[in-house]
Amino acid sequence: MAADRISRRWCLGLLTIIGLLTGCAGLTSRWPVSDPELPPRRVLTGVDFIAQDEYQCGPAALAMGLGWSGLAVSPQELTPMVYTASRRGSLQPAMIAAARRWGRVAYVIKGPEALLDEVAAGHPVIVLQNLGFSWAPLWHYAVVIGYDRPADEVVLHTGLSAGRRTDWALFLNTWSRGGEWGLLVLNPEELPVTAGEGSFLEAVIGLEHAGRFDEAARAYRTALARWPGSLGALMGLGNSEVARGDLGKAAAAFREAAAAHPQSGAAWNNLAHVLMKQGRKEEALDAAQRAVALGGPQSATFRQTLEEIGNASP
């Protein structure tokens, strides 16, 4: 029983423990090295506050993130997706999965540098705090909507408090005990300012897995605007367009991938599949033969594609 209690992602009904923790010794303030272009303070005004019910900080925090992204979703609608009654709380994978089910890019960040960069760029960040101790955690989700370096404060939508100003050192310690985990909930046209190509594409693949192919295609185009010619983005776009039933756009994406990355057997193979679906057998055969000639770890798949196209009726 004790171990089960320790594992719970608890949310506090009354966050009075915050006041107790402010008196604890050993809190350290660790502002990141200041970026000269980073404003000294920033408070976002477009994040509507939603008060949490007991143990419902996960649905409330996610509803605020979705609301900021343009979706009006209530915590009650999210509760069946994210809340685990046996744990009296919401686990991070469930929060990510729910955001994707609503067609939003769920992008995980870590560390105070990324947190401040994203807030400065106008992105609220859902954070997981441990308001207890390592041996007796009290887990809580809040939404960071601002910071004030001169005042040494972070601004949170948390619990029953909108825009609560909290000492940076206290926040950092409670957040550190939660692994410095942060979540962005973004419209597919929105790119995290801290995103790397691989990490962003991984987040977009999550939309495909959730069956949100329209939003995935839009997000891949956002990636291509930032990383032109990205093989991963072009392949993902092509796959999403196939799932949407737009073979013309799929073929265009795979053709661009093959042109930009002629050594990619996967690009030629996928292009061959789509061309065959379009009834363009000769072009499909040519693309499939190019994939087979390149070989590699997927050579068996490429040979199978070529055989299927060769045996198909004209």
C-alpha positions in Angstrom: 0.0 0.0 0.0 2.8 2.4 0.9 4.5 1.8 -2.4 1.3 2.3 -4.3 0.7 5.7 -2.5 4.2 6.8 -3.4 3.6 6.0 -7.1 0.5 8.0 -7.5 0.3 11.2 -9.6 -1.5 13.1 -6.9 -3.0 16.5 -7.3 -3.6 18.5 -4.2 -7.1 19.7 -3.5 -5.8 22.5 -1.3 -2.3 23.5 -2.2 -1.3 24.7 1.3 1.7 22.5 1.1 3.3 25.2 -1.1 3.4 27.5 1.8 5.0 24.8 3.9 7.6 24.1 1.3 8.7 27.8 1.0 10.2 27.4 4.5 12.2 24.4 3.7 16.0 24.8 3.7 18.2 24.1 0.7 16.2 25.7 -2.1 18.4 27.0 -4.8 17.6 29.6 -7.6 19.1 28.5 -10.9 18.1 30.9 -13.6 19.6 29.9 -16.9 22.3 32.0 -18.5 20.3 34.9 -19.9 19.8 35.0 -23.7 20.3 38.7 -24.6 17.2 38.5 -26.8 15.1 36.9 -24.1 12.9 39.5 -22.4 13.5 39.9 -18.6 9.8 39.2 -18.0 6.9 37.8 -20.0 3.3 37.0 -18.9 1.0 35.4 -21.5 -2.6 36.8 -21.6 -4.3 34.4 -23.9 -4.4 31.3 -21.6 -7.9 31.1 -20.0 -7.8 29.7 -16.4 -9.7 26.6 -15.5 -9.9 25.7 -11.8 -9.3 22.1 -11.0 -11.5 19.7 -9.1 -9.9 17.4 -6.5 -7.3 15.1 -8.1 -8.2 16.7 -11.5 -5.2 18.8 -12.2 -4.2 16.8 -15.3 -7.5 17.3 -17.1 -7.6 21.0 -16.0 -4.0 21.7 -17.2 -4.6 19.9 -20.5 -7.9 21.7 -21.1 -6.0 25.0 -20.6 -3.3 24.0 -23.1 -5.9 22.8 -25.6 -7.9 26.0 -25.1 -4.9 28.2 -25.8 -4.3 26.2 -29.0 -7.8 27.0 -30.2 -9.9 24.0 -29.0 -12.6 24.5 -26.4 -12.4 21.3 -24.4 -13.6 20.8 -20.9 -11.8 18.9 -18.2 -14.8 16.7 -17.9 -14.3 15.6 -21.5 -10.7 14.9 -20.9 -11.1 13.0 -17.7 -11.9 9.6 -19.3 -8.8 9.9 -21.5 -6.2 10.9 -18.9 -7.5 10.2 -15.4 -6.6 6.9 -13.7 -8.8 6.4 -10.7 -6.6 3.8 -9.1 -3.7 6.3 -9.0 -5.9 9.3 -8.3 -4.2 11.3 -11.1 -3.0 11.4 -14.7 0.2 9.9 -16.1 2.3 11.8 -18.6 1.8 9.3 -21.5 -2.0 9.7 -21.1 -1.7 13.5 -21.3 0.4 13.2 -24.5 -2.0 10.7 -26.0 -5.1 12.8 -25.3 -3.5 15.9 -26.8 -2.8 13.9 -30.0 -6.4 12.5 -30.0 -7.6 16.1 -30.2 -5.3 16.8 -33.2 -2.6 18.7 -31.4 1.2 18.3 -31.5 2.3 17.2 -28.1 5.9 18.2 -27.7 7.9 17.4 -24.6 10.5 19.8 -23.3 13.0 19.5 -20.4 14.8 22.0 -18.3 14.5 25.7 -17.4 16.2 27.0 -20.5 13.7 25.4 -22.8 10.8 26.5 -20.5 11.8 30.2 -20.6 12.5 30.1 -24.3 9.0 28.6 -25.0 7.2 31.0 -22.7 9.0 34.0 -24.2 7.9 32.8 -27.6 4.3 32.8 -26.4 3.8 29.1 -25.6 2.3 28.1 -22.3 3.9 25.0 -20.8 2.2 22.2 -18.8 4.6 21.2 -16.1 4.6 18.3 -13.6 5.6 19.2 -10.1 6.3 17.1 -7.0 5.0 19.2 -4.2 6.0 16.6 -1.7 9.3 14.7 -1.2 11.2 12.1 -3.1 10.0 9.4 -0.7 6.4 10.7 -0.4 5.6 12.5 -3.7 2.6 14.7 -4.2 2.2 15.1 -8.0 0.6 18.2 -9.5 0.2 19.6 -13.0 0.2 23.3 -13.5 0.5 25.6 -16.5 3.4 28.1 -16.7 2.1 31.3 -18.3 4.9 33.6 -17.5 8.1 34.5 -15.7 9.7 37.6 -14.1 13.4 37.4 -13.7 13.9 40.7 -11.8 11.2 39.6 -9.3 12.6 36.0 -9.2 9.2 34.6 -9.9 7.3 32.3 -12.3 3.6 32.8 -13.1 1.3 29.7 -12.9 -2.2 28.7 -13.5 -2.4 26.2 -10.7 -5.0 24.5 -8.6 -7.6 27.2 -7.7 -5.3 30.1 -8.5 -5.1 32.0 -11.8 -1.8 33.7 -12.5 -0.2 32.7 -9.2 3.2 34.3 -8.8 5.6 31.7 -7.2 9.1 32.0 -6.1 11.4 30.7 -8.8 13.6 28.7 -6.5 10.5 27.0 -5.0 9.1 26.2 -8.4 12.4 25.0 -9.7 12.8 22.6 -6.8 9.3 21.2 -7.1 9.7 20.9 -10.9 13.1 19.3 -10.6 11.6 16.6 -8.4 9.1 16.0 -11.2 12.0 15.5 -13.7 11.8 19.0 -15.2 9.1 17.6 -17.6 7.1 20.1 -19.6 4.5 19.7 -22.4 3.6 22.0 -25.2 0.2 21.6 -26.8 0.5 23.1 -30.2 -1.6 23.8 -33.3 -0.1 21.9 -36.3 1.0 25.2 -37.8 2.9 26.1 -34.6 6.6 25.1 -34.2 8.3 25.0 -30.8 11.2 27.5 -30.7 13.4 24.9 -29.1 12.5 22.1 -31.5 15.0 19.9 -33.2 14.1 18.3 -36.5 14.1 14.7 -35.1 12.2 15.5 -31.9 9.5 17.5 -33.7 9.0 14.8 -36.3 8.7 12.2 -33.5 5.9 14.3 -32.0 4.2 14.5 -35.4 4.3 10.8 -35.9 2.2 10.6 -32.7 -0.6 12.3 -34.6 -0.4 9.6 -37.3 -0.6 6.9 -34.6 -3.7 8.7 -33.2 -5.3 8.6 -36.7 -5.2 12.4 -37.0 -3.8 12.4 -40.6 -5.1 15.8 -41.6 -3.3 17.5 -38.7 -0.2 15.3 -39.2 0.0 16.5 -42.9 -0.3 20.1 -41.7 2.4 19.6 -39.1 4.8 17.9 -41.6 4.4 21.0 -43.9 5.2 23.1 -40.9 8.4 21.1 -40.4 9.3 21.4 -44.1 9.0 25.2 -43.8 11.6 25.0 -41.1 13.7 22.2 -42.5 13.3 22.2 -46.3 14.0 18.9 -48.0 13.7 16.9 -44.7 13.5 13.3 -45.6 11.5 12.4 -42.5 9.0 15.2 -43.1 8.5 14.4 -46.8 8.1 10.7 -46.0 5.7 11.4 -43.2 3.7 13.9 -45.4 3.5 11.3 -48.2 2.3 8.6 -45.8 -0.3 11.0 -44.2 -1.6 12.0 -47.7 -2.0 8.3 -48.6 -4.0 7.8 -45.4 -6.1 10.9 -46.3 -6.7 9.4 -49.8 -5.0 12.1 -51.7 -2.7 10.1 -53.9 -1.7 13.1 -56.0 -0.2 14.9 -53.0 1.3 11.7 -51.7 3.1 11.1 -55.0 4.3 14.7 -55.0 5.8 14.3 -51.5 7.5 11.0 -52.3 8.8 12.3 -55.6 10.3 15.3 -53.8 11.8 13.0 -51.2 13.4 10.8 -53.9 14.7 13.8 -55.8 16.2 15.4 -52.7 17.5 12.1 -51.3 18.2 9.8 -54.4 19.9 7.3 -52.2 16.8 6.6 -50.2 15.3 3.3 -51.2 12.3 3.9 -49.0 11.4 7.1 -50.9 11.6 5.3 -54.3 9.7 2.3 -52.9 6.8 4.4 -51.5 6.7 6.4 -54.7 6.3 3.2 -56.6 3.4 2.1 -54.5 1.5 5.3 -55.0 2.2 5.5 -58.7 0.8 2.0 -59.0 -2.3 3.0 -57.1 -2.7 5.8 -59.6 -2.5 3.3 -62.5 0.9 4.5 -63.7 2.6 1.1 -64.0 5.6 2.0 -66.1 6.6 4.9 -63.8 5.9 2.6 -60.8 8.2 -0.1 -62.2 11.0 2.5 -62.7 10.7 3.7 -59.2 10.6 0.2 -57.8 13.7 -0.8 -59.8 15.6 2.2 -58.4 14.7 1.1 -54.9 15.9 -2.5 -55.5 19.1 -1.2 -57.1 19.8 0.7 -53.9 19.3 -2.3 -51.7 20.0 -1.9 -48.0 18.3 -3.3 -44.9 14.8 -3.0 -46.6 15.9 -4.7 -49.8 13.5 -7.7 -49.3 10.6 -5.2 -49.1 11.8 -3.4 -52.2 12.0 -6.7 -54.1 8.5 -7.6 -53.0 7.2 -4.2 -54.2 8.8 -4.7 -57.6 7.4 -8.2 -57.9 3.9 -7.1 -57.0 4.0 -4.3 -59.6 5.5 -6.6 -62.2 2.7 -9.1 -61.7 -0.1 -6.6 -61.6 -2.4 -6.2 -64.6 -1.6 -3.2 -66.8 
